[in-house]
Amino acid sequence: MTSGHLVERVDHVQLAMPAGDEERATAFYEGLLGIPRVPKPPELEVRGGCWFERGDLRVHLGVEQDFRPARKAHPAFAVSGLDDLCATLEAAGYPVTHTEDVPGMPQWYVADPFGNRIELLPA
């Protein structure tokens, strides 16, 4: 039971990445997933990493010095044109796996350039 407060929505998803790989992140998140890269605030730009945003969809990648990819924890993106995106990812060298662990709930997974798990669902 809450006492006068309510979590309303997810503001953004933060994923980790190794230092110096902003161009690889941009090629994947902007180039393949189609989420535009936006400037980080100057006071955060010095930390490295990059932000990708379109409307309410916000994916932030921050540099982690002892980087290890998130292979279980993951964001799930609802995608229109999912088959086309999966084909584009595969052609770019990012294998997509399909599962239906829960009958009637198909899921697709891809790893970003750093090994972070990304779930793709039909919009």
Phi and psi restraints in degrees (range 20) as a CNS / XPLOR table:
assign (resid 1 and name C) (resid 2 and name N)
       (resid 2 and name CA) (resid 2 and name C) 1.0 -93.2 20.0 2
assign (resid 2 and name N) (resid 2 and name CA)
       (resid 2 and name C) (resid 3 and name N) 1.0 159.7 20.0 2
assign (resid 2 and name C) (resid 3 and name N)
       (resid 3 and name CA) (resid 3 and name C) 1.0 -118.2 20.0 2
assign (resid 3 and name N) (resid 3 and name CA)
       (resid 3 and name C) (resid 4 and name N) 1.0 70.7 20.0 2
assign (resid 3 and name C) (resid 4 and name N)
       (resid 4 and name CA) (resid 4 and name C) 1.0 88.0 20.0 2
assign (resid 4 and name N) (resid 4 and name CA)
       (resid 4 and name C) (resid 5 and name N) 1.0 7.0 20.0 2
assign (resid 4 and name C) (resid 5 and name N)
       (resid 5 and name CA) (resid 5 and name C) 1.0 -128.6 20.0 2
assign (resid 5 and name N) (resid 5 and name CA)
       (resid 5 and name C) (resid 6 and name N) 1.0 157.4 20.0 2
assign (resid 5 and name C) (resid 6 and name N)
       (resid 6 and name CA) (resid 6 and name C) 1.0 -151.7 20.0 2
assign (resid 6 and name N) (resid 6 and name CA)
       (resid 6 and name C) (resid 7 and name N) 1.0 122.6 20.0 2
assign (resid 6 and name C) (resid 7 and name N)
       (resid 7 and name CA) (resid 7 and name C) 1.0 -69.4 20.0 2
assign (resid 7 and name N) (resid 7 and name CA)
       (resid 7 and name C) (resid 8 and name N) 1.0 123.9 20.0 2
assign (resid 7 and name C) (resid 8 and name N)
       (resid 8 and name CA) (resid 8 and name C) 1.0 -91.6 20.0 2
assign (resid 8 and name N) (resid 8 and name CA)
       (resid 8 and name C) (resid 9 and name N) 1.0 -42.5 20.0 2
assign (resid 8 and name C) (resid 9 and name N)
       (resid 9 and name CA) (resid 9 and name C) 1.0 -168.2 20.0 2
assign (resid 9 and name N) (resid 9 and name CA)
       (resid 9 and name C) (resid 10 and name N) 1.0 169.5 20.0 2
assign (resid 9 and name C) (resid 10 and name N)
       (resid 10 and name CA) (resid 10 and name C) 1.0 -83.8 20.0 2
assign (resid 10 and name N) (resid 10 and name CA)
       (resid 10 and name C) (resid 11 and name N) 1.0 126.2 20.0 2
assign (resid 10 and name C) (resid 11 and name N)
       (resid 11 and name CA) (resid 11 and name C) 1.0 -80.1 20.0 2
assign (resid 11 and name N) (resid 11 and name CA)
       (resid 11 and name C) (resid 12 and name N) 1.0 -44.2 20.0 2
assign (resid 11 and name C) (resid 12 and name N)
       (resid 12 and name CA) (resid 12 and name C) 1.0 -159.6 20.0 2
assign (resid 12 and name N) (resid 12 and name CA)
       (resid 12 and name C) (resid 13 and name N) 1.0 163.9 20.0 2
assign (resid 12 and name C) (resid 13 and name N)
       (resid 13 and name CA) (resid 13 and name C) 1.0 -109.1 20.0 2
assign (resid 13 and name N) (resid 13 and name CA)
       (resid 13 and name C) (resid 14 and name N) 1.0 133.1 20.0 2
assign (resid 13 and name C) (resid 14 and name N)
       (resid 14 and name CA) (resid 14 and name C) 1.0 -110.2 20.0 2
assign (resid 14 and name N) (resid 14 and name CA)
       (resid 14 and name C) (resid 15 and name N) 1.0 124.5 20.0 2
assign (resid 14 and name C) (resid 15 and name N)
       (resid 15 and name CA) (resid 15 and name C) 1.0 -118.1 20.0 2
assign (resid 15 and name N) (resid 15 and name CA)
       (resid 15 and name C) (resid 16 and name N) 1.0 155.7 20.0 2
assign (resid 15 and name C) (resid 16 and name N)
       (resid 16 and name CA) (resid 16 and name C) 1.0 -96.5 20.0 2
assign (resid 16 and name N) (resid 16 and name CA)
       (resid 16 and name C) (resid 17 and name N) 1.0 155.8 20.0 2
assign (resid 16 and name C) (resid 17 and name N)
       (resid 17 and name CA) (resid 17 and name C) 1.0 -149.5 20.0 2
assign (resid 17 and name N) (resid 17 and name CA)
       (resid 17 and name C) (resid 18 and name N) 1.0 159.5 20.0 2
assign (resid 17 and name C) (resid 18 and name N)
       (resid 18 and name CA) (resid 18 and name C) 1.0 -75.1 20.0 2
assign (resid 18 and name N) (resid 18 and name CA)
       (resid 18 and name C) (resid 19 and name N) 1.0 157.7 20.0 2
assign (resid 18 and name C) (resid 19 and name N)
       (resid 19 and name CA) (resid 19 and name C) 1.0 -63.2 20.0 2
assign (resid 19 and name N) (resid 19 and name CA)
       (resid 19 and name C) (resid 20 and name N) 1.0 142.4 20.0 2
assign (resid 19 and name C) (resid 20 and name N)
       (resid 20 and name CA) (resid 20 and name C) 1.0 81.3 20.0 2
assign (resid 20 and name N) (resid 20 and name CA)
       (resid 20 and name C) (resid 21 and name N) 1.0 7.1 20.0 2
assign (resid 20 and name C) (resid 21 and name N)
       (resid 21 and name CA) (resid 21 and name C) 1.0 -108.1 20.0 2
assign (resid 21 and name N) (resid 21 and name CA)
       (resid 21 and name C) (resid 22 and name N) 1.0 28.1 20.0 2
assign (resid 21 and name C) (resid 22 and name N)
       (resid 22 and name CA) (resid 22 and name C) 1.0 -60.7 20.0 2
assign (resid 22 and name N) (resid 22 and name CA)
       (resid 22 and name C) (resid 23 and name N) 1.0 -35.4 20.0 2
assign (resid 22 and name C) (resid 23 and name N)
       (resid 23 and name CA) (resid 23 and name C) 1.0 -68.9 20.0 2
assign (resid 23 and name N) (resid 23 and name CA)
       (resid 23 and name C) (resid 24 and name N) 1.0 -38.0 20.0 2
assign (resid 23 and name C) (resid 24 and name N)
       (resid 24 and name CA) (resid 24 and name C) 1.0 -65.3 20.0 2
assign (resid 24 and name N) (resid 24 and name CA)
       (resid 24 and name C) (resid 25 and name N) 1.0 -39.3 20.0 2
assign (resid 24 and name C) (resid 25 and name N)
       (resid 25 and name CA) (resid 25 and name C) 1.0 -62.5 20.0 2
assign (resid 25 and name N) (resid 25 and name CA)
       (resid 25 and name C) (resid 26 and name N) 1.0 -43.4 20.0 2
assign (resid 25 and name C) (resid 26 and name N)
       (resid 26 and name CA) (resid 26 and name C) 1.0 -64.5 20.0 2
assign (resid 26 and name N) (resid 26 and name CA)
       (resid 26 and name C) (resid 27 and name N) 1.0 -42.1 20.0 2
assign (resid 26 and name C) (resid 27 and name N)
       (resid 27 and name CA) (resid 27 and name C) 1.0 -59.9 20.0 2
assign (resid 27 and name N) (resid 27 and name CA)
       (resid 27 and name C) (resid 28 and name N) 1.0 -36.3 20.0 2
assign (resid 27 and name C) (resid 28 and name N)
       (resid 28 and name CA) (resid 28 and name C) 1.0 -82.4 20.0 2
assign (resid 28 and name N) (resid 28 and name CA)
       (resid 28 and name C) (resid 29 and name N) 1.0 -59.0 20.0 2
assign (resid 28 and name C) (resid 29 and name N)
       (resid 29 and name CA) (resid 29 and name C) 1.0 -71.1 20.0 2
assign (resid 29 and name N) (resid 29 and name CA)
       (resid 29 and name C) (resid 30 and name N) 1.0 -39.6 20.0 2
assign (resid 29 and name C) (resid 30 and name N)
       (resid 30 and name CA) (resid 30 and name C) 1.0 -89.0 20.0 2
assign (resid 30 and name N) (resid 30 and name CA)
       (resid 30 and name C) (resid 31 and name N) 1.0 -49.8 20.0 2
assign (resid 30 and name C) (resid 31 and name N)
       (resid 31 and name CA) (resid 31 and name C) 1.0 -67.1 20.0 2
assign (resid 31 and name N) (resid 31 and name CA)
       (resid 31 and name C) (resid 32 and name N) 1.0 -42.2 20.0 2
assign (resid 31 and name C) (resid 32 and name N)
       (resid 32 and name CA) (resid 32 and name C) 1.0 -99.8 20.0 2
assign (resid 32 and name N) (resid 32 and name CA)
       (resid 32 and name C) (resid 33 and name N) 1.0 -46.3 20.0 2
assign (resid 32 and name C) (resid 33 and name N)
       (resid 33 and name CA) (resid 33 and name C) 1.0 -81.9 20.0 2
assign (resid 33 and name N) (resid 33 and name CA)
       (resid 33 and name C) (resid 34 and name N) 1.0 -18.4 20.0 2
assign (resid 33 and name C) (resid 34 and name N)
       (resid 34 and name CA) (resid 34 and name C) 1.0 79.3 20.0 2
assign (resid 34 and name N) (resid 34 and name CA)
       (resid 34 and name C) (resid 35 and name N) 1.0 23.2 20.0 2
assign (resid 34 and name C) (resid 35 and name N)
       (resid 35 and name CA) (resid 35 and name C) 1.0 -99.4 20.0 2
assign (resid 35 and name N) (resid 35 and name CA)
       (resid 35 and name C) (resid 36 and name N) 1.0 112.8 20.0 2
assign (resid 35 and name C) (resid 36 and name N)
       (resid 36 and name CA) (resid 36 and name C) 1.0 -61.5 20.0 2
assign (resid 36 and name N) (resid 36 and name CA)
       (resid 36 and name C) (resid 37 and name N) 1.0 139.8 20.0 2
assign (resid 36 and name C) (resid 37 and name N)
       (resid 37 and name CA) (resid 37 and name C) 1.0 -76.5 20.0 2
assign (resid 37 and name N) (resid 37 and name CA)
       (resid 37 and name C) (resid 38 and name N) 1.0 135.6 20.0 2
assign (resid 37 and name C) (resid 38 and name N)
       (resid 38 and name CA) (resid 38 and name C) 1.0 -122.0 20.0 2
assign (resid 38 and name N) (resid 38 and name CA)
       (resid 38 and name C) (resid 39 and name N) 1.0 154.6 20.0 2
assign (resid 38 and name C) (resid 39 and name N)
       (resid 39 and name CA) (resid 39 and name C) 1.0 -65.4 20.0 2
assign (resid 39 and name N) (resid 39 and name CA)
       (resid 39 and name C) (resid 40 and name N) 1.0 141.5 20.0 2
assign (resid 39 and name C) (resid 40 and name N)
       (resid 40 and name CA) (resid 40 and name C) 1.0 -82.9 20.0 2
assign (resid 40 and name N) (resid 40 and name CA)
       (resid 40 and name C) (resid 41 and name N) 1.0 154.8 20.0 2
assign (resid 40 and name C) (resid 41 and name N)
       (resid 41 and name CA) (resid 41 and name C) 1.0 -56.9 20.0 2
assign (resid 41 and name N) (resid 41 and name CA)
       (resid 41 and name C) (resid 42 and name N) 1.0 141.5 20.0 2
assign (resid 41 and name C) (resid 42 and name N)
       (resid 42 and name CA) (resid 42 and name C) 1.0 -52.1 20.0 2
assign (resid 42 and name N) (resid 42 and name CA)
       (resid 42 and name C) (resid 43 and name N) 1.0 -37.7 20.0 2
assign (resid 42 and name C) (resid 43 and name N)
       (resid 43 and name CA) (resid 43 and name C) 1.0 -69.5 20.0 2
assign (resid 43 and name N) (resid 43 and name CA)
       (resid 43 and name C) (resid 44 and name N) 1.0 -17.9 20.0 2
assign (resid 43 and name C) (resid 44 and name N)
       (resid 44 and name CA) (resid 44 and name C) 1.0 -100.5 20.0 2
assign (resid 44 and name N) (resid 44 and name CA)
       (resid 44 and name C) (resid 45 and name N) 1.0 -22.5 20.0 2
assign (resid 44 and name C) (resid 45 and name N)
       (resid 45 and name CA) (resid 45 and name C) 1.0 -56.8 20.0 2
assign (resid 45 and name N) (resid 45 and name CA)
       (resid 45 and name C) (resid 46 and name N) 1.0 -35.1 20.0 2
assign (resid 45 and name C) (resid 46 and name N)
       (resid 46 and name CA) (resid 46 and name C) 1.0 -64.8 20.0 2
assign (resid 46 and name N) (resid 46 and name CA)
       (resid 46 and name C) (resid 47 and name N) 1.0 -17.8 20.0 2
assign (resid 46 and name C) (resid 47 and name N)
       (resid 47 and name CA) (resid 47 and name C) 1.0 -81.8 20.0 2
assign (resid 47 and name N) (resid 47 and name CA)
       (resid 47 and name C) (resid 48 and name N) 1.0 -10.4 20.0 2
assign (resid 47 and name C) (resid 48 and name N)
       (resid 48 and name CA) (resid 48 and name C) 1.0 83.4 20.0 2
assign (resid 48 and name N) (resid 48 and name CA)
       (resid 48 and name C) (resid 49 and name N) 1.0 -174.9 20.0 2
assign (resid 48 and name C) (resid 49 and name N)
       (resid 49 and name CA) (resid 49 and name C) 1.0 85.3 20.0 2
assign (resid 49 and name N) (resid 49 and name CA)
       (resid 49 and name C) (resid 50 and name N) 1.0 -177.8 20.0 2
assign (resid 49 and name C) (resid 50 and name N)
       (resid 50 and name CA) (resid 50 and name C) 1.0 -158.6 20.0 2
assign (resid 50 and name N) (resid 50 and name CA)
       (resid 50 and name C) (resid 51 and name N) 1.0 157.3 20.0 2
assign (resid 50 and name C) (resid 51 and name N)
       (resid 51 and name CA) (resid 51 and name C) 1.0 -115.7 20.0 2
assign (resid 51 and name N) (resid 51 and name CA)
       (resid 51 and name C) (resid 52 and name N) 1.0 144.2 20.0 2
assign (resid 51 and name C) (resid 52 and name N)
       (resid 52 and name CA) (resid 52 and name C) 1.0 -129.6 20.0 2
assign (resid 52 and name N) (resid 52 and name CA)
       (resid 52 and name C) (resid 53 and name N) 1.0 125.7 20.0 2
assign (resid 52 and name C) (resid 53 and name N)
       (resid 53 and name CA) (resid 53 and name C) 1.0 -147.1 20.0 2
assign (resid 53 and name N) (resid 53 and name CA)
       (resid 53 and name C) (resid 54 and name N) 1.0 142.6 20.0 2
assign (resid 53 and name C) (resid 54 and name N)
       (resid 54 and name CA) (resid 54 and name C) 1.0 -149.9 20.0 2
assign (resid 54 and name N) (resid 54 and name CA)
       (resid 54 and name C) (resid 55 and name N) 1.0 111.1 20.0 2
assign (resid 54 and name C) (resid 55 and name N)
       (resid 55 and name CA) (resid 55 and name C) 1.0 59.9 20.0 2
assign (resid 55 and name N) (resid 55 and name CA)
       (resid 55 and name C) (resid 56 and name N) 1.0 -128.9 20.0 2
assign (resid 55 and name C) (resid 56 and name N)
       (resid 56 and name CA) (resid 56 and name C) 1.0 -81.6 20.0 2
assign (resid 56 and name N) (resid 56 and name CA)
       (resid 56 and name C) (resid 57 and name N) 1.0 -5.5 20.0 2
assign (resid 56 and name C) (resid 57 and name N)
       (resid 57 and name CA) (resid 57 and name C) 1.0 -86.8 20.0 2
assign (resid 57 and name N) (resid 57 and name CA)
       (resid 57 and name C) (resid 58 and name N) 1.0 113.2 20.0 2
assign (resid 57 and name C) (resid 58 and name N)
       (resid 58 and name CA) (resid 58 and name C) 1.0 -133.5 20.0 2
assign (resid 58 and name N) (resid 58 and name CA)
       (resid 58 and name C) (resid 59 and name N) 1.0 118.6 20.0 2
assign (resid 58 and name C) (resid 59 and name N)
       (resid 59 and name CA) (resid 59 and name C) 1.0 -122.3 20.0 2
assign (resid 59 and name N) (resid 59 and name CA)
       (resid 59 and name C) (resid 60 and name N) 1.0 118.6 20.0 2
assign (resid 59 and name C) (resid 60 and name N)
       (resid 60 and name CA) (resid 60 and name C) 1.0 -112.1 20.0 2
assign (resid 60 and name N) (resid 60 and name CA)
       (resid 60 and name C) (resid 61 and name N) 1.0 133.1 20.0 2
assign (resid 60 and name C) (resid 61 and name N)
       (resid 61 and name CA) (resid 61 and name C) 1.0 -112.4 20.0 2
assign (resid 61 and name N) (resid 61 and name CA)
       (resid 61 and name C) (resid 62 and name N) 1.0 124.4 20.0 2
assign (resid 61 and name C) (resid 62 and name N)
       (resid 62 and name CA) (resid 62 and name C) 1.0 -115.7 20.0 2
assign (resid 62 and name N) (resid 62 and name CA)
       (resid 62 and name C) (resid 63 and name N) 1.0 145.9 20.0 2
assign (resid 62 and name C) (resid 63 and name N)
       (resid 63 and name CA) (resid 63 and name C) 1.0 -73.1 20.0 2
assign (resid 63 and name N) (resid 63 and name CA)
       (resid 63 and name C) (resid 64 and name N) 1.0 131.2 20.0 2
assign (resid 63 and name C) (resid 64 and name N)
       (resid 64 and name CA) (resid 64 and name C) 1.0 -120.4 20.0 2
assign (resid 64 and name N) (resid 64 and name CA)
       (resid 64 and name C) (resid 65 and name N) 1.0 120.8 20.0 2
assign (resid 64 and name C) (resid 65 and name N)
       (resid 65 and name CA) (resid 65 and name C) 1.0 -61.1 20.0 2
assign (resid 65 and name N) (resid 65 and name CA)
       (resid 65 and name C) (resid 66 and name N) 1.0 -43.9 20.0 2
assign (resid 65 and name C) (resid 66 and name N)
       (resid 66 and name CA) (resid 66 and name C) 1.0 -101.0 20.0 2
assign (resid 66 and name N) (resid 66 and name CA)
       (resid 66 and name C) (resid 67 and name N) 1.0 59.0 20.0 2
assign (resid 66 and name C) (resid 67 and name N)
       (resid 67 and name CA) (resid 67 and name C) 1.0 -62.0 20.0 2
assign (resid 67 and name N) (resid 67 and name CA)
       (resid 67 and name C) (resid 68 and name N) 1.0 133.4 20.0 2
assign (resid 67 and name C) (resid 68 and name N)
       (resid 68 and name CA) (resid 68 and name C) 1.0 -138.2 20.0 2
assign (resid 68 and name N) (resid 68 and name CA)
       (resid 68 and name C) (resid 69 and name N) 1.0 128.8 20.0 2
assign (resid 68 and name C) (resid 69 and name N)
       (resid 69 and name CA) (resid 69 and name C) 1.0 -65.8 20.0 2
assign (resid 69 and name N) (resid 69 and name CA)
       (resid 69 and name C) (resid 70 and name N) 1.0 149.9 20.0 2
assign (resid 69 and name C) (resid 70 and name N)
       (resid 70 and name CA) (resid 70 and name C) 1.0 -83.5 20.0 2
assign (resid 70 and name N) (resid 70 and name CA)
       (resid 70 and name C) (resid 71 and name N) 1.0 108.3 20.0 2
assign (resid 70 and name C) (resid 71 and name N)
       (resid 71 and name CA) (resid 71 and name C) 1.0 -99.6 20.0 2
assign (resid 71 and name N) (resid 71 and name CA)
       (resid 71 and name C) (resid 72 and name N) 1.0 -13.4 20.0 2
assign (resid 71 and name C) (resid 72 and name N)
       (resid 72 and name CA) (resid 72 and name C) 1.0 -114.1 20.0 2
assign (resid 72 and name N) (resid 72 and name CA)
       (resid 72 and name C) (resid 73 and name N) 1.0 -57.8 20.0 2
assign (resid 72 and name C) (resid 73 and name N)
       (resid 73 and name CA) (resid 73 and name C) 1.0 -64.3 20.0 2
assign (resid 73 and name N) (resid 73 and name CA)
       (resid 73 and name C) (resid 74 and name N) 1.0 140.0 20.0 2
assign (resid 73 and name C) (resid 74 and name N)
       (resid 74 and name CA) (resid 74 and name C) 1.0 -164.8 20.0 2
assign (resid 74 and name N) (resid 74 and name CA)
       (resid 74 and name C) (resid 75 and name N) 1.0 154.7 20.0 2
assign (resid 74 and name C) (resid 75 and name N)
       (resid 75 and name CA) (resid 75 and name C) 1.0 -84.3 20.0 2
assign (resid 75 and name N) (resid 75 and name CA)
       (resid 75 and name C) (resid 76 and name N) 1.0 155.4 20.0 2
assign (resid 75 and name C) (resid 76 and name N)
       (resid 76 and name CA) (resid 76 and name C) 1.0 -120.8 20.0 2
assign (resid 76 and name N) (resid 76 and name CA)
       (resid 76 and name C) (resid 77 and name N) 1.0 122.1 20.0 2
assign (resid 76 and name C) (resid 77 and name N)
       (resid 77 and name CA) (resid 77 and name C) 1.0 -104.4 20.0 2
assign (resid 77 and name N) (resid 77 and name CA)
       (resid 77 and name C) (resid 78 and name N) 1.0 129.6 20.0 2
assign (resid 77 and name C) (resid 78 and name N)
       (resid 78 and name CA) (resid 78 and name C) 1.0 -82.1 20.0 2
assign (resid 78 and name N) (resid 78 and name CA)
       (resid 78 and name C) (resid 79 and name N) 1.0 125.8 20.0 2
assign (resid 78 and name C) (resid 79 and name N)
       (resid 79 and name CA) (resid 79 and name C) 1.0 -124.1 20.0 2
assign (resid 79 and name N) (resid 79 and name CA)
       (resid 79 and name C) (resid 80 and name N) 1.0 126.8 20.0 2
assign (resid 79 and name C) (resid 80 and name N)
       (resid 80 and name CA) (resid 80 and name C) 1.0 -86.2 20.0 2
assign (resid 80 and name N) (resid 80 and name CA)
       (resid 80 and name C) (resid 81 and name N) 1.0 140.0 20.0 2
assign (resid 80 and name C) (resid 81 and name N)
       (resid 81 and name CA) (resid 81 and name C) 1.0 73.1 20.0 2
assign (resid 81 and name N) (resid 81 and name CA)
       (resid 81 and name C) (resid 82 and name N) 1.0 39.0 20.0 2
assign (resid 81 and name C) (resid 82 and name N)
       (resid 82 and name CA) (resid 82 and name C) 1.0 -58.2 20.0 2
assign (resid 82 and name N) (resid 82 and name CA)
       (resid 82 and name C) (resid 83 and name N) 1.0 -42.9 20.0 2
assign (resid 82 and name C) (resid 83 and name N)
       (resid 83 and name CA) (resid 83 and name C) 1.0 -60.3 20.0 2
assign (resid 83 and name N) (resid 83 and name CA)
       (resid 83 and name C) (resid 84 and name N) 1.0 -42.5 20.0 2
assign (resid 83 and name C) (resid 84 and name N)
       (resid 84 and name CA) (resid 84 and name C) 1.0 -63.1 20.0 2
assign (resid 84 and name N) (resid 84 and name CA)
       (resid 84 and name C) (resid 85 and name N) 1.0 -43.4 20.0 2
assign (resid 84 and name C) (resid 85 and name N)
       (resid 85 and name CA) (resid 85 and name C) 1.0 -62.8 20.0 2
assign (resid 85 and name N) (resid 85 and name CA)
       (resid 85 and name C) (resid 86 and name N) 1.0 -44.4 20.0 2
assign (resid 85 and name C) (resid 86 and name N)
       (resid 86 and name CA) (resid 86 and name C) 1.0 -59.8 20.0 2
assign (resid 86 and name N) (resid 86 and name CA)
       (resid 86 and name C) (resid 87 and name N) 1.0 -41.5 20.0 2
assign (resid 86 and name C) (resid 87 and name N)
       (resid 87 and name CA) (resid 87 and name C) 1.0 -65.0 20.0 2
assign (resid 87 and name N) (resid 87 and name CA)
       (resid 87 and name C) (resid 88 and name N) 1.0 -40.8 20.0 2
assign (resid 87 and name C) (resid 88 and name N)
       (resid 88 and name CA) (resid 88 and name C) 1.0 -63.4 20.0 2
assign (resid 88 and name N) (resid 88 and name CA)
       (resid 88 and name C) (resid 89 and name N) 1.0 -44.3 20.0 2
assign (resid 88 and name C) (resid 89 and name N)
       (resid 89 and name CA) (resid 89 and name C) 1.0 -62.4 20.0 2
assign (resid 89 and name N) (resid 89 and name CA)
       (resid 89 and name C) (resid 90 and name N) 1.0 -46.3 20.0 2
assign (resid 89 and name C) (resid 90 and name N)
       (resid 90 and name CA) (resid 90 and name C) 1.0 -59.5 20.0 2
assign (resid 90 and name N) (resid 90 and name CA)
       (resid 90 and name C) (resid 91 and name N) 1.0 -45.1 20.0 2
assign (resid 90 and name C) (resid 91 and name N)
       (resid 91 and name CA) (resid 91 and name C) 1.0 -64.0 20.0 2
assign (resid 91 and name N) (resid 91 and name CA)
       (resid 91 and name C) (resid 92 and name N) 1.0 -27.5 20.0 2
assign (resid 91 and name C) (resid 92 and name N)
       (resid 92 and name CA) (resid 92 and name C) 1.0 -87.4 20.0 2
assign (resid 92 and name N) (resid 92 and name CA)
       (resid 92 and name C) (resid 93 and name N) 1.0 1.8 20.0 2
assign (resid 92 and name C) (resid 93 and name N)
       (resid 93 and name CA) (resid 93 and name C) 1.0 92.8 20.0 2
assign (resid 93 and name N) (resid 93 and name CA)
       (resid 93 and name C) (resid 94 and name N) 1.0 17.9 20.0 2
assign (resid 93 and name C) (resid 94 and name N)
       (resid 94 and name CA) (resid 94 and name C) 1.0 -111.4 20.0 2
assign (resid 94 and name N) (resid 94 and name CA)
       (resid 94 and name C) (resid 95 and name N) 1.0 97.1 20.0 2
assign (resid 94 and name C) (resid 95 and name N)
       (resid 95 and name CA) (resid 95 and name C) 1.0 -60.8 20.0 2
assign (resid 95 and name N) (resid 95 and name CA)
       (resid 95 and name C) (resid 96 and name N) 1.0 137.4 20.0 2
assign (resid 95 and name C) (resid 96 and name N)
       (resid 96 and name CA) (resid 96 and name C) 1.0 -110.9 20.0 2
assign (resid 96 and name N) (resid 96 and name CA)
       (resid 96 and name C) (resid 97 and name N) 1.0 131.2 20.0 2
assign (resid 96 and name C) (resid 97 and name N)
       (resid 97 and name CA) (resid 97 and name C) 1.0 -108.3 20.0 2
assign (resid 97 and name N) (resid 97 and name CA)
       (resid 97 and name C) (resid 98 and name N) 1.0 145.5 20.0 2
assign (resid 97 and name C) (resid 98 and name N)
       (resid 98 and name CA) (resid 98 and name C) 1.0 -117.1 20.0 2
assign (resid 98 and name N) (resid 98 and name CA)
       (resid 98 and name C) (resid 99 and name N) 1.0 133.3 20.0 2
assign (resid 98 and name C) (resid 99 and name N)
       (resid 99 and name CA) (resid 99 and name C) 1.0 -135.2 20.0 2
assign (resid 99 and name N) (resid 99 and name CA)
       (resid 99 and name C) (resid 100 and name N) 1.0 161.5 20.0 2
assign (resid 99 and name C) (resid 100 and name N)
       (resid 100 and name CA) (resid 100 and name C) 1.0 -144.2 20.0 2
assign (resid 100 and name N) (resid 100 and name CA)
       (resid 100 and name C) (resid 101 and name N) 1.0 64.6 20.0 2
assign (resid 100 and name C) (resid 101 and name N)
       (resid 101 and name CA) (resid 101 and name C) 1.0 -61.5 20.0 2
assign (resid 101 and name N) (resid 101 and name CA)
       (resid 101 and name C) (resid 102 and name N) 1.0 -34.3 20.0 2
assign (resid 101 and name C) (resid 102 and name N)
       (resid 102 and name CA) (resid 102 and name C) 1.0 -106.9 20.0 2
assign (resid 102 and name N) (resid 102 and name CA)
       (resid 102 and name C) (resid 103 and name N) 1.0 116.3 20.0 2
assign (resid 102 and name C) (resid 103 and name N)
       (resid 103 and name CA) (resid 103 and name C) 1.0 -51.5 20.0 2
assign (resid 103 and name N) (resid 103 and name CA)
       (resid 103 and name C) (resid 104 and name N) 1.0 133.0 20.0 2
assign (resid 103 and name C) (resid 104 and name N)
       (resid 104 and name CA) (resid 104 and name C) 1.0 83.7 20.0 2
assign (resid 104 and name N) (resid 104 and name CA)
       (resid 104 and name C) (resid 105 and name N) 1.0 1.1 20.0 2
assign (resid 104 and name C) (resid 105 and name N)
       (resid 105 and name CA) (resid 105 and name C) 1.0 -126.2 20.0 2
assign (resid 105 and name N) (resid 105 and name CA)
       (resid 105 and name C) (resid 106 and name N) 1.0 75.3 20.0 2
assign (resid 105 and name C) (resid 106 and name N)
       (resid 106 and name CA) (resid 106 and name C) 1.0 -67.8 20.0 2
assign (resid 106 and name N) (resid 106 and name CA)
       (resid 106 and name C) (resid 107 and name N) 1.0 146.7 20.0 2
assign (resid 106 and name C) (resid 107 and name N)
       (resid 107 and name CA) (resid 107 and name C) 1.0 -137.8 20.0 2
assign (resid 107 and name N) (resid 107 and name CA)
       (resid 107 and name C) (resid 108 and name N) 1.0 146.5 20.0 2
assign (resid 107 and name C) (resid 108 and name N)
       (resid 108 and name CA) (resid 108 and name C) 1.0 -123.6 20.0 2
assign (resid 108 and name N) (resid 108 and name CA)
       (resid 108 and name C) (resid 109 and name N) 1.0 143.4 20.0 2
assign (resid 108 and name C) (resid 109 and name N)
       (resid 109 and name CA) (resid 109 and name C) 1.0 -130.1 20.0 2
assign (resid 109 and name N) (resid 109 and name CA)
       (resid 109 and name C) (resid 110 and name N) 1.0 144.8 20.0 2
assign (resid 109 and name C) (resid 110 and name N)
       (resid 110 and name CA) (resid 110 and name C) 1.0 -142.5 20.0 2
assign (resid 110 and name N) (resid 110 and name CA)
       (resid 110 and name C) (resid 111 and name N) 1.0 151.7 20.0 2
assign (resid 110 and name C) (resid 111 and name N)
       (resid 111 and name CA) (resid 111 and name C) 1.0 -100.4 20.0 2
assign (resid 111 and name N) (resid 111 and name CA)
       (resid 111 and name C) (resid 112 and name N) 1.0 137.0 20.0 2
assign (resid 111 and name C) (resid 112 and name N)
       (resid 112 and name CA) (resid 112 and name C) 1.0 -71.5 20.0 2
assign (resid 112 and name N) (resid 112 and name CA)
       (resid 112 and name C) (resid 113 and name N) 1.0 179.6 20.0 2
assign (resid 112 and name C) (resid 113 and name N)
       (resid 113 and name CA) (resid 113 and name C) 1.0 -60.3 20.0 2
assign (resid 113 and name N) (resid 113 and name CA)
       (resid 113 and name C) (resid 114 and name N) 1.0 -14.9 20.0 2
assign (resid 113 and name C) (resid 114 and name N)
       (resid 114 and name CA) (resid 114 and name C) 1.0 -106.0 20.0 2
assign (resid 114 and name N) (resid 114 and name CA)
       (resid 114 and name C) (resid 115 and name N) 1.0 1.1 20.0 2
assign (resid 114 and name C) (resid 115 and name N)
       (resid 115 and name CA) (resid 115 and name C) 1.0 94.0 20.0 2
assign (resid 115 and name N) (resid 115 and name CA)
       (resid 115 and name C) (resid 116 and name N) 1.0 1.9 20.0 2
assign (resid 115 and name C) (resid 116 and name N)
       (resid 116 and name CA) (resid 116 and name C) 1.0 -69.6 20.0 2
assign (resid 116 and name N) (resid 116 and name CA)
       (resid 116 and name C) (resid 117 and name N) 1.0 135.3 20.0 2
assign (resid 116 and name C) (resid 117 and name N)
       (resid 117 and name CA) (resid 117 and name C) 1.0 -76.2 20.0 2
assign (resid 117 and name N) (resid 117 and name CA)
       (resid 117 and name C) (resid 118 and name N) 1.0 132.4 20.0 2
assign (resid 117 and name C) (resid 118 and name N)
       (resid 118 and name CA) (resid 118 and name C) 1.0 -126.5 20.0 2
assign (resid 118 and name N) (resid 118 and name CA)
       (resid 118 and name C) (resid 119 and name N) 1.0 127.6 20.0 2
assign (resid 118 and name C) (resid 119 and name N)
       (resid 119 and name CA) (resid 119 and name C) 1.0 -98.0 20.0 2
assign (resid 119 and name N) (resid 119 and name CA)
       (resid 119 and name C) (resid 120 and name N) 1.0 139.5 20.0 2
assign (resid 119 and name C) (resid 120 and name N)
       (resid 120 and name CA) (resid 120 and name C) 1.0 -121.4 20.0 2
assign (resid 120 and name N) (resid 120 and name CA)
       (resid 120 and name C) (resid 121 and name N) 1.0 130.6 20.0 2
assign (resid 120 and name C) (resid 121 and name N)
       (resid 121 and name CA) (resid 121 and name C) 1.0 -127.9 20.0 2
assign (resid 121 and name N) (resid 121 and name CA)
       (resid 121 and name C) (resid 122 and name N) 1.0 151.3 20.0 2
assign (resid 121 and name C) (resid 122 and name N)
       (resid 122 and name CA) (resid 122 and name C) 1.0 -66.8 20.0 2
assign (resid 122 and name N) (resid 122 and name CA)
       (resid 122 and name C) (resid 123 and name N) 1.0 138.1 20.0 2
